[in-house]
Structures are given as structure tokens and as C-alpha cells.
Amino acid sequence: MDKKTVSKIRLFLDGLILRMEENKPFFSDITVVYKSGTKDFTALITYEGDDTVLDYQAVRKKVEKAELCDIICNEALKYDDVNISYNERGARIVINHERGKVSLKHEDNTGNKLQQSVVKVGREYVVNPAIAKDLLSEIGILAKNGKIKNDKIRKYNQIDYFVELMQGVLKEIGERDEYVILDCACGKSYLSFVLNFYLRDVLKKKCSFIGVDYSDVVIDASRRIAKNLNYNNMEFVKADLREYVPPKKVDAVISLHACDVATDMALALGIRTGAKAIVSVPCCHKDILRQYSYEPFSAITKHGILKARLADTLTDGLRAAYLESVGYKVSMIEYISPLETPKNIMIRAVYKGKANEESKRQYEALKRMLNVNPAIERFLDGTDKTALKSLVKDWDNFGID
């Protein structure tokens, strides 16, 4: 190969090595195949921690990133042809020299196009098993035959529809250099893994995820899954949501079926961190149930089941009013069919930057009328000292009911 040809390769390669650093959490490897006649000689470039490692001709050594282009190009001068494949999550870029011509090609390596039998619920799936096979297999949704397990259909519907509903929220957040998502009471983190796949592999957006939970068991499980999937843009932290401080600015706080006041912890953390969006599907509503009383409804609330159902509505209504009072635009929607789960109300809040005095007045009036002190406010002012140990037994199932 002559120097003029190698200089063309160098132009493309410089950009790939820069991308390698910029997209480090998503980077997999650079595979270089040198060709001489019928023989191939392969070099592999990967990260080992913060070090760049070159494995070539049975020698594995650390190299400076600034030297990579020279090393690859100088070696190319010794051969007839070369194929350089840059691989990262969701993308492959190939520089190829063959028969005197240099070409650059972008490919999508999201996954294999598989023929997949999926149980339909009247809509198209956002995270299609045909392209998310590795992910859905790792989190236990798909069986070995590539089909959704019968006992996981409900779970799959929940997480896929959550991601679909997040599309509108992401539009309201607006474009970001990097989307930072905080998953509160993350549990086994199914939601974060699937949303991560959607953002990075489908939308090709740069993103990072932080999962927070109080259970060692689920944090260890989430870390293990992330490692198996090579999802290096995720971290999982054991922490008390009431005290946790994210290491960087958060764009969206999410929680799915966090039990009782754990939902309020997530909402309060979203407010405290100034999250642009907060999206939550609550689970259980015992806090307000234990507190509220309203004499005009005594003929109704004397029946325990009716008092509990009314508490569900009051709890989420108070949460929405408080979010509005501190500057969020709130919408309440039916998250998924009640046939899938009775816990199917989604709270979507997008920050608009201006407190709503009317909502504050209504919220305060409701508190007085019902004789309640909502948890969301207690967690923000620091007056709630609830022992987390009493909740931990429920937290192993956080993330998906």
C-alpha cells in the first residue's frame, strides 16, 4: 500500500479515534485486519480501564491514544489491503481499502433481524425483540427460542409502554449533549436498561443512567446485568433517597412502582435536584390512608375498601398539586390497562420554571380539609424520619410490580 493511499485512511481514522474518546461509555473495540495475499493479520484495540490496549501478533501492550493512528497507518504500509472496523453500541463504522480504493461505511449493529412472535396489545412495540434480543434475554424477558416468556408478557408491556410515553417527555426536555436519567428505587432496573437501549441504540443519543436503591441485592443484580451487556454508561448506588446527591445535573427522574412513600422520596428528589422532568407510576398509598379523615364522607369511608380506594386518588392528587405549586406542569394519565395492573396511574411533570400560587393555595386547602401532612413535603423539609428498614422488605421488588 503506498503513502498516498494511507494518508486517505489516516483522514478517516483520526475522526474515529477522536470518537473513541468522546463515546468511551459506548465504545467496544477497533478491529484492524491487514491483508497480504490470502493471509489476514488482525489487531484489536480496546479499553482496559482508562488505558488503551493494542493486541497484535501475540503481543498485548498499552499504547497512548495519540500514537494509535501512526501505529495503524505505519503498519498498513506493509500490506496490500486493510479493513478497519470501529465498533460501539448501536453503530459500526468501517474503513476499507481494497483494489486501490478507500471507502468509509456506516452500519447499524443494533441487533439481528429475527423473526419474532410477539403478543400484541393493539400497538407497535417501541423496543422490538427483533433488535433488542441481547438486552431482553439478559433481563429475563425472552426465552432461549427468542420469544417472550409467557409469565413476562405483562412486565414487557409495562416497560415498553413506559418507554413509549417517555418519547413526549424527552421532546419537552429538548435536545441535550447528554441525557442524564436518575432511576429512583430502581430495583432490578428493567426500566433503565430498556430506556437506555432506546435512547442509545434506537435514537442514537448520548445518555447516562444512575440507579438508586436501598437494597444491596438489587444493586448487585443491576451492576451484574450492566456488566454482562457492556452498558458502561450506567452506575448503581445503594443510598437513602432522602439524602442522595447526584454527581451531575439530572435531566429526568423516573420511578416505577416504588412502594408507598418511596414514590414521594423520588418526587422530592426530582424537585430537590431541579430535574427538568419527573415521571412516576406510584404503588401502594398507605401514608395518606393512615392520616386522612373527612366527616362529610364518613358514610363512605366507614367501609375500609372504599376508604383505601379514595386514599389512592387523594394521594396522587396531592402529589400533583404540590408539583404544580413548585413550578411543574403535571399530567395524569392511565399508564397501562387495568387488566395488566391496577397500579396504572402515571404522573408526568415537566418543569416550567414558575411557581403556581393557585395550586399552592389549593394544596394547602386540601391538607387542612383532610387533616394530612403529605410525605412529599415532609421529605423536602426534612421533617420525615421514617426508618427505611421498615420499607426494605418491599424494595427488592421495586422497578416492576
N, C-alpha and C positions, 0 to 999 in steps of 0.2 A: 504494500500500500504506500503511495507517495505522500509527501508532506502536504501538498495542496489538498488532497482528499482528507487527510487527518485534521487539517485546520477547519474544514467544514464540520467534521464530527465534534471538534472542540467547541464550536459556537453553540451547538445544541447541548452538549454535555455540561458546560458552565451553568446553564439555566437549571438543569436537573440537580446539580449539586447544591445550588442555592435553595431549590425547592426542598431538597432532602433535609436541610436545616430548618426551614420555615415550617414544614409539615412533620416534624420529628415524631409527634404522638401517633401519626398515621403511617409513618414510613415502615416498609417491610424490608426491602433489600434492593440492591442493584446487581443484576447478574450480567456479566460480560462473557460472551462466547467468541473467542478468537478462532478463525478457521484457516487452516493451511492444507490445501488439497482436500482429502477426505477426512482429515483429522480435526477434532474440536478440542479446545483448551479453555476451561471455564474458570472464571474468577468471580468470587462472591464478596460483596461489600455489605456489611451490616453494622448496626449499633450494638455495642456491649456496654450497657450503662450509658455514660456520656462519651465513651471512646468509639472512634470509627475503626472497624476491623476489616482487614483485607485477607481473604483466604484464597491463595493461588499457588498452584504447583506444589501442593502438600506443605505449604508454609502459611502459617496463620500469624499475622502481626498487626499491631496497632499502627495506624498512619494518621497524619494530620489531614484534616479535610481539605486544606488549601493545596495539598500535594496530589489529591486524587486525580484531578484532570490530567496533570502531567504524567502520572504513573500509567493511567489507562491509555492515553494517546501515544506515549513513547513506546509502549508495548505493541500497540496496533501497527506501528511501522514495520514490525517483524512478520506480519501475517498478510494473507490475501484479502480476507474479509473479516468483519466484526459485527456482532449483534449485541446491542446494549439495551437491557430491559430494566427500566425503573419501575418498581412496584410499591404501591401504597394501598391503603384501604379504599376500595371502590374505583381505583384507576391504575392503568398500566400505560407507560409511555415508552415507545420502542424507537431507538436509533439503529438504523440498519444500513450497512454498506455491503452491496453485492453487485458484481459485474460493473464496477466503476461508478455506481450511483449511490448517493447518500439520501436516505429518506427518514422522516420523522412521523410517527403514527401514534395517535391517542386511542386507547381502548378502554372499555368499561369492564372491569373484572369483578362486578358486584357479586356474581354467582352464576351457577349453571342454570340454564333454562330447562327446567324439569317439567314434565307433565305431572300436574298436581291435582288431586281430587280434594276439594275444599268444601266444607259445609257452608252454604251461602245463607245470608240473613237479609237479602234484598239490597245489597250494596256491594261495590267492589272493595276489596281489601287494600289498604294502604301499604302494609308490609306483607307482600305476597310471598308465600312459602317457596315459590319457584326461584326467587332470587335471594331469600334470606334463610336458606336451608341450614347453614352452619350455625347461625345465631339461634334459630328456633329449636334446633336439635340440642344445642348446649344448654338452653334454659328449660328443656324438658317438654316442649310443646309438640315436637314432631317425633314420630316413631321411626324405627330404622328403615321402614319402607318409604319414608318421605311423606307420609300422610299425618295429619293432625290426630293426635291421640283422642279417643272418644271422651275421656274424662278431662281433657284440656281444652275442649272447644269453647266452653264458657269463658275460661281465662283468656284464651286467644282473642275472642270477641271483645272482651273488656279492654285489653291493652291496645289492640289495633284501633278501636274506635276512639280511645283517648288520644292516640297519635293523630287521627284524622281531625279531631276537634282542636288540636293544638295548631293546626295549619292557620286558622284565623287569628289565633293569639300571636303567632310568630309574625304575621303581617302587621299587626298592630304594634308590636315591639319595634319593627323596622329592621333594616339591614344592619348587621354588626360585623366587625372584623372577626369576632369570635363570639358565639353564643355560649354563655355560661349558665348551666342549669343546676339548681340545687334540689335534690330529691329528699324530702323530709320524711322521717320514719320509713326509710326506703325498703326495709325488709330484704327480700331476695332480689330486689332491684329489677324485676322484669320490665317495669315501665321505662326505667332509664336505659336499659340495654336496647330496647326496641326503638325508643325515641332517638338514641344515639345512632343506630343503624339508619333511621330515616333521614336525620339531618346530614350525616356524613356520606353515606353510601348512595342515598337516593337524591337528595338536594345538593350534595357536594359542598356543604357549608362547613366551615371550621367551627368546632364546638368542643366544650369540655363539660364533664359532669362530676358533681360531688354528691355522694350518697351519705346521709347521716342517719344513724340508728343507735339505740342504746343496748342492743343485743350483740354480744361477741359472735354468736353462732351465725347470724345472718350477715354480719360484716365480713367474716371469714369466707362464707359461701360466695358472696358477691365478688370479693377480691379474687377468688379462685376462678370464677367464671370469666372475669375480665382478663385474667392472665391466659386462660385457655383460648379465648377469642382474639388475643393480641389487641385488646381495646386499651391502648395506653393513654387515652385521653380521659380516663375515669379514675377517681380516687374514692375510697370508702373510709368513713371515720366513725368511730364509736364516740358519741358525745351526747350531752344533755342539750336538747333543742333550745331550752330556755337560756342557755349560756353560750351557745356556739357562735363563733365569729368566722365567717368565710374568709379564706385567704385572698380573695379578689372580688371585684364587683360582680354581683349576681344579676342576670337579666330576668330569669324566671324561677319562681319557687313552685314546686309541684308536690302533691301528696295524694296517694290513692288508698282509700280505706284505712287511714290512720285512726286508731280506736279512740273514741270519746274525745277527751281534751287534748290528745296528741294532734288532732286536726287544728285546734286553737293554737297550739305551740307552733305549728307550721305557718299558720296565717300571721301570727305575731312576729315570727322570724322574717317572713316576707316583708312586712311593714318596716321592721327594725333595720333591715338591710337595704331598704329603698328599692326593692325589686320592681322592675317595670311591669311584670305580670305575676299573678298568683293564681294557680289553678288547683282546685282541691275537690275530691269526691269524699265526703265525710263518711264515717262509720260509727254507729252507736251514738247515743245522745243522752248519756246518763247525768251529766253535770246539771243541766237546766231542769231535767226531770226531778232531781232531788231538791231543787230550790223553789220552783215556781208555785204560786198559788194565785187564784183569781176568782173571787167569790161569785161573780155572775155566771161562771162556767162550772160551778160546783156540782150541778146535776149531771154534767158530762164527765168531769174529772174524777168523780167518785168511782168510776169504772176504770180500773188500772190500765187496761189495754188502750182505752181511748186517751187517757192522760199521757201515756207513753207516746202515742202517735202524734198528739198535739205538741208534745215536747220536741219531737223531731223538727216540726215546722217552725216552732218558736226559736229553737237553737240556730237553725240556718238563717232564719230571718234576722235575728240579732247580729249574726256574723256579717251578713250582707250590709246591714245598716251601719255597722261600725266601720267596715271597709270604705263605704261611701263617705262617711264622715271625715275620713283622713285623706281623701283625695282620689279614691279608686272608682272607676266606672265598673259596675257589677252587673253581670247577667247570671241568671239561674236557669239551668236547662235540665231536661231529663237526659241523663248521661247514656243510659242504655235501657233496653226493655226491662220492665219489672219481672218478666219471665226469666231473665238472666240472673238478676239480683235485685232484692228490694232496696238495696243501698245505691240508689241510682240518680241522686241529685248532684249535679256538678256546679261548683261555684267558680266563675271565671271573673277575675278582677284585673283591670288594666289601669295603671297609674296615670292620672291626668294632671297632677301637679297642683290642684287647688282643693282645699278642704271644703266640704259641703256642710254649711251651717244648718240647713234644714234637716239633713239626715242626722246630724248630731243631736238636734232638738228632738227628733222622733225617737232616736235611740235612747236618749235619757228618759223620755216619757215612758217608753216601753219597760225600761228597767224598774222604774218606780211602780208602774201599774202591776207588773208581775212579781215584784219583790225579789229580783235576781241580781247577781253580780257575775256577768259572763266571764268565762275563762280567758277569752282573747284579750280583754282589757287587763285582767289580773296578771297575765304573763308579760304584758308590755310595761306595766308599772312596777313589776317585781314583787307584788304582794302575795302571789301564789307560791306556797312552799310544799305543794303536793309531792309526796315521796314517789319517785319514779319506780321504785321496786314493786309497788303495787300494780304497775302497768306492764312491767317487763314480760310477765307470763303471756300477755296478749300480743306482745310486739313481735314475736317470732313469725307471725303471720302477716305482718304489715307489708304493704305493697300490693297484694292481691288477696281479695277475700275468697 
